[in-house]
């Protein structure tokens, strides 16, 4: 059984940073493209970032230069380092592979 468990969300002031983690079990993240998506209140899912099996990262324009996706293959954990956070980054953040998505972690950016 594949499970993805996100953590690291919270309340942060504009300009602050958070590091999200996604612990994977039942799949080997280095063998899969892994993606972060988010859902803001009242909106649909929005793609944020993908890291391919070849370790190539891709980012939505809205987060490029502020967010960094990383993978710790030894620990089987996916990370999303988020810097210079803005109120519009407020959302539930999910990690996923092609077939599975975690339960999400809430990120709130507010003063």
Protein Blocks (a to p, Z undefined) as FASTA:
>chain_A
ZZdddehiacddehiacddddddehiafklpccddddddehiacddfbdcdfkopacddf
klgokaccdddfknopacdddehiafklgccdddddfkbccebjaddddZZ
